[in-house]
Amino acid sequence: MVSKKLVKKTFSIESNISHSNKKEDPTVVDAVKPIKLTFSEGVDEKTIPDGIKLFKIRSDGEEVETDIKITFRENSRDSLYINKSEKFSEGEEYKLSINSQLNSLSGASLKEEYNTYFAIDYSFNLNKEGITDLNNERSQILIISDLHLGANDSYAEINQNRDVLVDFLEQVRYSPHIKELVIAGDLIDEWFVPMHVDTFNGKTQRDFVKAVAKNNKPVFDALNNIIKDGNVEMIYIPGNHDILIDSGDIQSVLPGISEARDVKGLGAYVPPDFPELVIEHGHRYNFFCAPDFSNRSITNTESILPPGYFFTRMATSSVVEGRPKNHINLPVISKNDLGAEQLGYFLYWNVWKELITEFPVNEGVEEKVINTGIDGLTDFYAINDFLPYQDPETSYIDVDLHKGIIEGWDERLDNNLVPVKIPLEEAVLKAALSSHLDDQSQIQFFDNPDSDKRIVIFGHTHEARVITTLAEDGNKHIYVNSGTWIDKNKCTRTFVVVTPPKNDNKNPTFVNLYQYGSEGDINKLNSQAINNLK
């Protein structure tokens, strides 16, 4: 006689919080949100005390059991809610464990033990009353970028959002928990100017910066009030649209602001007490926007203006003109076999061809209408002046403005302190892709054995997002793009808040991406927690 092996009946479980079985990568849960568990069968209440347990993760990693309160959904035993007997502590990590001792009404048990780690997010606000669980401590780092404040509202990219920005800055000023306000580049826009306009109006760059401050007086008043109060340290990092704005220019309109600079036109900020975090604009890694010295033979100055400047002037005119129908007949440039540098110029040409096709202008490519007067470029230029051209007899491809930009790429990377070299072909072809900058956070910092950074925050692309990765050693990395505040953007008025562990212990650090509403409301777009920081 063959005996049949008894198979114990099992039942399944679902939760309203994402599952994470790694202590290093806890799911982030709102403080006011109870944990809901839904079972495939009704639960036997008598088995709950031994079957469902909640542990608080101490700063030393020890798991300490804590009391919980469980309530069922009305007239149901297949859905229950878990709360602590008191309340979940914001900024803390917990582990929920459900073992085989929990049975259903029919006697079934879980197929395998269910464990999940989660961290309780802070109830973020910018109110004067503050956040209770931060104990009136100033610890939060708030990051904004890409304000693009201009000197003339007829073409500036921020008009509608300006009053909202002022309201936002007023709240930051009085928040009891903001320790630092970091402006991660493109505060002042020296690039988004129609081609025919004299950027400095016959005056100096310092005059231009003051004109921007005057045109955006409520914003600069709000920023200066924060600086004068002295409660929140404000840090400025240069971007590509303010790549030439020097420290004297900034101090002339924001006296006393701290600045993070390294190479001319670049800067990265690492908080003194937070070495695992780095904040920069991101143009350091962009072929068209990073400081470039290939025009120095023309200007006889320490010129750093990259080719992205000319694209932006062209694109601004195209936008102001209503994106006119493309009537430009561009010359054909063919690929040759004269070496890697020539291939680089061929790729460079193809990128320009796509950009000119996307942003055509009434003036065409031959009319010398680009009124520069900037960074040693004193002439009027045509679009053709920065486009590659090909000798019909030799097939050799060359360029006038930014001559040598392809050959000088590696030297440019060294000059701009880029840790990990970016291949030329990738740099040229992917420069317009937001994903290219996102990838650099991983390449330059997280995969770089010489880097100790666990959190990287860029701006530049105007595409706010959060990307997390888990390294082989179990350490979590967080990349955030802070987005923009310009009017016409799919997602605008975004900012980042980093909240270090409270009480100087090893509780999670929280990295949150928010959007500020036109009525002053704050919408959380993404929230992450990270452990094991030094």
N, C-alpha and C positions, 0 to 999 in steps of 0.2 A: 504494500500500500504506500503511495507517494503522498507525503504530507505537504500541505500548502503553507508557504511562509506568510505569516501575517504582516501586512503592510499598514503601518499606522497612518491614519488619516491626517492630512495637513490642511492648513488654511493660510491665506495670504494677507498681506498688509500693504496699505498705501498711506502716504503722508502728504500734508500740504506744504511741507518744506522739502527742498531738494536734498537728496541723500548724499552724504559724504562719509566715507569710511577712513578718512585721513585726518588726524589731529592737526596736521600742518595746513590743511586746506578746508577749514570749516565753512559750512553754509552760513550765510548771514541772514538773520531773522529780525524783523521789526519787534521792538520791545512790547508793543501793544497787541501783537499777533499771537493768539494761543496756538499751540501745536495740535493739529487735528490728525487723528489716526482713523482710518477706515479699514475694516476687516471684511473678508469675504463671508464671514459668519458672525453671528452674535457672540459676544465675549462673556465668559463666566466670571462674574465680578469677584468671586472668592479667590481666583487665581491671580488677580491683579497685583497685590502687594509683593508677591515673590517674582512675578513675571515682568513687571515694568519698573525700571529704575532710572533715576536721573542723577548724573554725577556732574559736579562742578570741577573744571580743570584748574588746578592751582597754578601759580606762576612757576613752580618747580616741576610741573607736569603731572603731579599726583592727582588722581581722580578721587574726589571725595563725594560720597553719596549725600544727596540733599532731599528734603521732604518735598513731595509733590501733591497736588490736588487734582483729582480726576473727576470730570463730569461727563455724563452721557448726553447725546442728542435726545431730545424729547421723544418718548415712545420708541426708542431704538437702543439696541445693544451692540450694533455693528459699527457705530461711530462714537468716538470719545475725544475729549479735549483735555490736554495736559497743561497745567499751570503750576508754578512753584507755590508753596503754601503762602509765601509773602508775595514777592514779585521777582521776575528775572532781573538781574543786575546788568545794566547797560555796560558794554565794553568787556563783558566776561564771556568765556567759552564754556560750553556744556557738552555732555555726552548723554544721549538717550540710548538705553539698552533694553531690548525686549527679548527674553529668552524662552526656552522650551517649557518653563513652568506656567506660562500663560496658555490657557486652554479656551477653546470655544465651548459653547453650550452643548455641542455634540461630542466633546472630548477631544477634538482635533487640536494639534499644536503647530507652531511654525516649523517649516521645513528646516530652517537654519536661523541661528541667532541674528537679530537685527540690531546693528549698532550704527549710530550716525552722530557726527560732531556738528555743532552749530554755535555761532557766536551772536550775541545780542547787540544789534546796532544801536548807536546813540539816536535819540529822538532829536535830530538836528534842527536847529532853528537859529535865526539871527536876532531873536528878541533880547531886550535888555535883561529879562528875567533869566535867560540862559538855559543850560541843560543841567538838570539836577545832579546826575551821576558824574559830572565833571567837577563838582565841588568848587565852583567859582575859580577854577584854575585856567590860566591862559596856556593852551597847549596846541591848538589847532592851526594848521597851515592851510591857507586858502589861496588857490591859484586861479588866475584868469589870464587870458591872452587874446591877441588878435582883436583889439578894440578898433584899430584903424581910424583913429581920429584925424580928420582932414582940415585943411585951411579954408575950404570952400564947399558949402553944402550943395551946390549945384551938381557936384560929382562925388562928394564924399560918400563912403559906404555905410556910415552910421548917422542916421537922422532920427528915425522913428524910435530907435532903442536908446537914444541918448538920455531922455528923462528917466527911463526905467533904470539905466545904469547909475544915474545919480541917486535914485532911491535905494538901489542895492548898496552902493558905497556908504550911504548914510547909515544903513543897518550894520554894515561891517564895522563902521566906526564905533558903534556903541555895543557891539556884541562883547560879552564878558569873557569869551573863550577863544577868540581869534588872537593868535600870537604873532603871526606873520601874514602879510598880504604880498604875494609874489605876482608881478606882472611879467608874464613869460613871452615878451616880444610883440612887435607890431603895435605898440602903443600909439606912436605917431606915424602917419602914413606919408612918406615922401615919394612913393612910387605911383600910387593910383591917381594919376594926373593926366588929362588929355594931352596928346602929342604936341599940339600947338601952344600950350600954355607955358609961360615962363614960371617954373616952379617957385622961384624965389622972388618973382615980380621985380627983378632988377636989384634986389637987395642981397642979403647974406642968408646963410642957412640958419643962423641964430635968429634973424628976423622972422624967417619962416616958422621956426618952432614957436616963437612967441605969437605968431599969427594963428597957429593951430590952437594954442592955449586960449587965446582971445575968442576964437570961434566956438570953442567948447568950454567956455568959462565955468558953467556949473559943474562940469566933470572935474576940471582942475581945482576948483574950489573944494570939492568933496575930497579929492586926493590930498590936497594940502592940509585940510583940516585933520585928516588921519595922521599925517606926518607931525603936525604941530602938537596934537594931543600927546603923542609919544607912547600911547598904550599898545599900538599895533605897529610893528616894524614893517616898512614897505620896501620891497626889493624890486628893482627894475633889471630886466635882462634884454639885451638888444635882439631884434628880429631882423628879417631881411628888408622889410619895408622901412625900418628905421636903422638900417645897417651903418649909415654914415653919421647918424646923430651921436655926437660925442658926449662925454661926461659934462663938459661945460654947458652944452645945449640943454641937457636934461636938468641940470642944477639951476639953470636960469628960470625954469618954469615950475620945478618941483624941488625947491631947496631943502636939503637934508635927506633926500631919499637915498637909500643904500643901492649900490649897483654891483651886479655880478658880471665881470668882464674878464676875458683872457686875451685871445687874439683880437686885433682890431675888427669890430663888427660882429663879434661873437661873445658869448658868455654862458656859463653854466653855474647854477646855484646848488650847493650842497649845504643844508642847514648844519651849523657847527655841532649840534647835539644829535644829529640824525644822519650819520655818514652813509647809510644804506639807501638814501633817497637822493636823486639828482633831477633837477628841473632845468630845461633849456628850451629854446624856441624850436629847434630841429632843423634849421636851414643849413647847419654845419655839414649835413650829409646829403645835400641836394646839389646836383651838378649846375643847375641854372640859378641857384640862389645863394650859394656859399660865397664868401669873399674870394675874389678872383683878381689876379694881378697882371692879366694878359694885355691890358690897355696901357700899361705904364710907359711903353715906348712911344705912345701917342701923346699922353698927357704930361709926361715928365714929372709926375707926382707919384705919391704912394697910393695910387688908385686901387680900389678894391671892388668897384661896382661890377656885379656879375651880369650875364646876359638876360637874366630874368627881369631886370629893370626895364629893358627895351620891350620885352614882351608885355609887361604890365602897362607901359605907356600906350602901346598899340591896342591892347585889350580894353583899356579905359575909353579910348576914342571910339572903339567899336560899340561899346555899351552906350555911350552918350549919343552916338549916331543911330541907335536903335538896331544894332547888328545888321547893317545893310547887306543887300544881296551881293554875293561874291562875284565880282567881275574881273578879278585879277588873274592874268595868265602867267603863272610862274614858269621859269625856265626848267627844263628837264636836266637833272644831274644823274649821271649813271655811275654805277659801282665800278671801280677799277681794281686792278690787282697790284697796286703800288705800295702795299704794306699795311700794317695794322693802324697806323695813324690816319692814312687815307680812308680806311674803313670807318674810323671814328668820325671823320668829317662827313662821310656819306650818311651815317646814322644821325648826326647832328642836323644835317640838311633835312632829313625826313621828318624829324620832330618839328622843326620850324615850319615845314610845309603844312603839317597838320594844324599847327597853331594858327597860322595865317588863314587857312581855309575856315577854321572855326570862328575866328575873330577878324573878319574882313573890315577894311576901312575905306571910306570914300576917296581918301587921298592916294590910294594905290601904294606901290612899293618904291617908286622912283622919286616922288616929290619929297624934298628935304624940309620936312615940317616938324621933326622932333626937336623941340626947343629944350636943350639940356641945361647947360650952365651949371653942371653939377659934377663934383669929383674930378675936376680937371678937364672935363669934356665941355668945351666952350662953343663948339660949332653947332650948326643945325644938321641933323642927320636924316637920311631916308631909311626905310625899312631894308632896302637893298644893301645898306652899309654894314649891317650885321648878319646878312644871309651869306652862306657859302656860295661860291660860284666855281665853275669848271672851265678850264682851258680846253677849247674844242680840239686843239691839235695834240696836246700831251695827255688829256683826260685828267690832269692834276686838279684837285679840289683845294681851294684856298678861301680865305675870309679876310676882310679888312679890320673891322672892329672885333676885338677878342681874338686877334691873331695869335696862334700858339696855344689856344685853350685846350686842345686835345692833347698835344704833346706835354703840356704842363700839369696834367691831371694828378699824377702821383705826387709831384712836388706840392701841388695845391693841397692835397690831403694832409701831407706832413705839416705844411704851414698852418693849416686850420686845426691841428691837433686831433685828427680823426684816429682813434686807436687801431681800428681794423680796416685795412684797405678795401675800398669798394671797386670792383672791376669796372673799367671804363665803359664797356658796352652796356652793362646793367645800369650804370649811373646815368647814361644818356637816355636810354630807352624807357627807363622806369621813373624818371624824375617827376613826371606829371601824375604819378599814381600815389594816392594816399597810403596804399599798402606798402609802398617802398619805404616810406618813413617809419611806418609801424614796424616793419621787419628790422630796421636798424636798431630799435630798442633791444631786440633779442641779440643781434649780431655784435653790436658795439659794447653791450653791457652784460646781458645774462649769459651768453655763451662765451664771453671773453674771460679766460682764467685769471687775467690781471685785474678784473673788476670785482668790487665787493657790493655792487648796487643790486638791490632787490626790488626797488620801486623806481620807475622811470616815467617822467611826465614831459610830454612835448606839446607844442601847439602847431602852428604853421599851416596844417592841411585844412582847417576849419571843419573837420569831421570828428566830432566828439565820440569817443569810444573807449571801451575797456577790454584789454586782452590779458588773460592770465595763462601762465604755464607752470608746470611742475617739473623740476629738474630731477635727474636720476638720484640725487642725494636726498630727495624728499622736500627740498626747499621750494617754496612757492615764489613766483615772480609776478609782478603786476605792472603792466604798461597802461597809461591813460593818456589820451589826447584831450586837451582841455577845450577844444572847439573854438568858438568865436562869439562876438557880440554884434557883428554887422547885421543890417536889416534883412537883406535878401539871402537867407541861408535856410536850408531844410530844417536844421536844428540850430537855434541860436540862443544867446544869453546863457551859456553853459559855464560851469565852474567846477573846480575840484576841491575837495576838503580831505586833508590827511589828518587823522587823529591818532597820535602816538599812544602807546600803552599808558593808562593812568597810574599814578602813584609810583612811577619809575620801575614797575615790575615787568614781567614778561607776558602780560596779557596781550591779546591781539592788537595789532595796529589796523585801523580801518581806513580804507581808501574809497571815497565815494564821489560819484559824478552826479551833479545836480543841474537842473535847469530852473532859472529864475523866471517866474511868470510875469506877464505884463501888469498884473494886479498885485504883485508882491508875493504871490504864493511860490512855494519851493517844491519842485517835483524831483523825486529821486529817480535817476535813470539807471544807476548801477551801484552796487555796494559790494566790496570785497574785504575780507579779513586776512591778515597774514601773520604768521607766528615765527618764532625763533630768530627774531632780530637781536642784535647784540645789546 
